[in-house]
Amino acid sequence: MKNIFLILFSVVLMSSCKAVKTNTVTASANEEKSGNSTPFNNPIIKDKYTGDPAALVYKDKVYLYAGHDEAPNDFNFYKMNEWLVYSSSDMVHWEEHPVPLKVTDFAWATSDAWASQVIERNGKFYWYVTVSHGAINGKAIGVGVSDSPTGPFKDALGKALITNDMTTQTKIDWDDIDPTVMIDDDGQAYLFWGNSVCHYAKLKANMIELDGPIQTISLPNFTEAPWIHKHNNWYYLSYAYQFPEKIAYAMSKSINGPWEYKGILNELAGNSNTNHQAIIEFKGKDYFIYHNGATQPNGGSFRRSVCVDRLYYNEDGTMKRVIMTSEGIQK
């Protein structure tokens, strides 16, 4: 009897274990299926490495501009010879256009297609870019121009707009990088840029000459990557904070300041020492565009990838911290 009981108990136990095992496999399969139902749309460009994004809303499309990270897998610094442009009407599907601008399009420049931004004025598109200068030591800012947001662009000035010898607040030769530009409501254009020190200056209406002295802005732990934008009655100056870089921001009621620091907007970008942001409003929604080094197996600080997530404002005008996601923007 005892043996029969043990046999029956063993059968019941084995059946229970089998049932549990079957249910577990089924649940896992359902979880996997459910997990795959939402596509991973970040990064938005998957066939190339792209960094330092900027974006322009023009008519019914967003135009995304980025540097092309071309560093080999065993090369631990930036190798960037050209900029790329993509467009989208829904922030989900992106169309690549022919290469619109290269470092070699600036006869006075030698290398380094670093961060940039495009803006439209009177039907022309002006592209402010970071490059290395061939004759004046250090980084410089040039201006390209085109009749189309997708190019091709050509050198608008024939020389640099900003050179390293024009700013003397630091001894480094890479402080004149990362231009961002805005045309205020009164038609006055402004250029912001910098590494270690945030500079800004007015631009003339022709968009290729400074209109007054270069000024500086004191921001906590400013590293680089300023981005200027306006929402309702507030001006926002976001920037790369410390190193490795988070994104922080300040607010002001005037583009000339004073600026009030508001804190961290975006945490460290995955697998990348740098971060670089663009903030836009498109079809009634706000977006935060950035890069990380998440594309595997070879992504990293010098082989980056552009991503997009939603951005939200609080009632008092401050911005909510941006949550970086793999899902990104969905249909």
C-alpha positions, -999 to 999 in steps of 0.1 A, spaced: 0 0 0 28 23 9 45 16 -24 12 22 -43 8 55 -25 43 65 -34 38 56 -70 5 76 -72 22 106 -54 50 104 -79 26 104 -109 7 134 -95 39 153 -88 53 146 -123 20 157 -138 20 189 -118 56 197 -128 48 190 -164 18 213 -162 38 241 -145 66 237 -171 40 238 -200 24 269 -185 58 286 -181 68 280 -217 34 293 -229 37 324 -207 73 330 -220 61 327 -256 33 352 -249 57 376 -233 81 374 -262 53 379 -287 39 408 -266 74 423 -264 79 422 -301 45 439 -308 60 473 -302 89 479 -326 122 494 -315 124 526 -335 155 539 -318 180 545 -332 162 560 -362 191 555 -386 203 519 -385 225 516 -416 250 543 -408 265 558 -376 252 593 -371 260 619 -344 254 656 -333 218 658 -346 200 691 -355 166 694 -370 146 719 -390 108 720 -393 100 734 -427 65 733 -442 51 698 -435 83 679 -429 112 676 -404 147 677 -418 173 659 -397 210 669 -401 237 648 -386 274 642 -389 285 609 -404 306 589 -379 330 569 -401 356 558 -375 367 522 -380 360 498 -352 396 500 -339 398 538 -342 391 556 -309 385 592 -321 361 610 -344 365 604 -382 339 627 -398 342 640 -434 306 648 -443 271 656 -430 239 637 -438 203 648 -442 171 629 -437 134 640 -439 102 627 -423 65 637 -423 56 616 -393 88 613 -372 88 575 -377 97 569 -413 129 587 -425 140 592 -461 177 596 -467 188 622 -493 221 625 -512 251 638 -492 244 676 -490 277 689 -477 313 678 -471 343 694 -453 359 696 -488 332 721 -498 350 746 -476 383 753 -494 398 768 -462 389 738 -440 408 706 -435 387 681 -416 362 673 -389 325 676 -399 314 682 -364 281 696 -350 260 719 -370 225 734 -375 204 746 -405 179 774 -405 157 789 -432 155 826 -440 138 842 -470 137 810 -489 173 802 -484 188 776 -461 219 784 -440 240 756 -425 263 766 -397 290 739 -393 320 731 -372 353 722 -390 390 724 -385 406 755 -400 435 751 -425 454 783 -417 442 794 -382 449 769 -355 418 753 -340 382 747 -348 361 772 -368 325 778 -378 316 781 -415 283 787 -433 268 768 -461 239 780 -482 213 763 -504 180 769 -521 167 736 -507 167 720 -472 182 689 -487 210 707 -506 234 706 -522 250 733 -501 280 755 -510 302 778 -490 283 810 -484 312 832 -472 344 818 -487 360 820 -453 351 811 -417 325 831 -398 341 823 -364 378 814 -358 397 804 -327 415 837 -325 382 856 -321 375 841 -287 401 842 -260 383 832 -228 400 797 -228 434 785 -241 419 754 -258 417 754 -296 383 736 -298 361 762 -280 345 774 -312 323 745 -320 287 734 -319 268 763 -335 231 768 -329 210 795 -344 177 812 -339 157 840 -355 137 858 -329 102 871 -333 115 906 -342 136 892 -370 169 894 -352 191 863 -357 214 850 -330 243 825 -331 253 805 -300 283 782 -298 311 770 -276 331 744 -256 340 753 -220 325 788 -226 292 795 -241 294 823 -267 267 842 -286 264 871 -310 238 887 -332 238 880 -370 231 905 -397 201 899 -419 223 883 -445 230 855 -420 267 854 -429 281 883 -408 282 891 -371 262 922 -360 280 933 -329 304 919 -303 308 883 -292 293 879 -257 295 850 -232 269 833 -209 277 818 -176 261 784 -172 267 757 -145 291 730 -157 288 741 -194 307 717 -216 294 721 -252 264 715 -275 242 746 -269 207 745 -284 185 776 -284 147 775 -288 116 793 -278 83 779 -265 54 802 -257 70 832 -239 101 814 -227 136 810 -242 154 778 -235 192 772 -237 200 735 -233 235 722 -233 259 693 -226 266 693 -189 299 679 -173 317 650 -189 306 623 -196 277 645 -207 242 649 -195 219 675 -210 209 705 -187 190 737 -195 183 772 -185 154 795 -191 149 832 -197 122 857 -207 148 873 -230 172 858 -255 198 881 -240 192 867 -205 195 866 -176 194 829 -177 181 808 -148 195 773 -145 167 747 -143 185 714 -139 191 681 -158 169 674 -189 184 642 -201 207 616 -184 239 601 -198 234 587 -233 240 549 -235 275 539 -243 286 574 -254 307 600 -236 289 628 -254 253 638 -259 240 664 -284 204 675 -285 179 692 -308 144 702 -296 116 709 -320 78 712 -321 61 694 -351 24 690 -357 15 699 -322 40 676 -304 74 683 -290 105 661 -296 139 656 -281 165 644 -307 198 631 -294 225 605 -301 238 575 -282 263 547 -288 238 519 -285 240 503 -319 259 470 -314 282 454 -318 305 484 -326 286 515 -315 302 538 -290 315 573 -284 329 576 -319 303 555 -337 270 571 -325 234 568 -335 206 594 -336 174 587 -316 142 605 -309 118 606 -279 89 628 -269 95 660 -248 69 675 -224 65 709 -207 51 715 -173 25 742 -167 51 766 -154 71 763 -186 99 740 -173 106 708 -192 101 674 -179 131 651 -178 133 632 -211 131 594 -208 153 577 -234 136 546 -249 143 518 -273 108 521 -287 111 558 -297 83 574 -317 55 551 -327 28 555 -354 
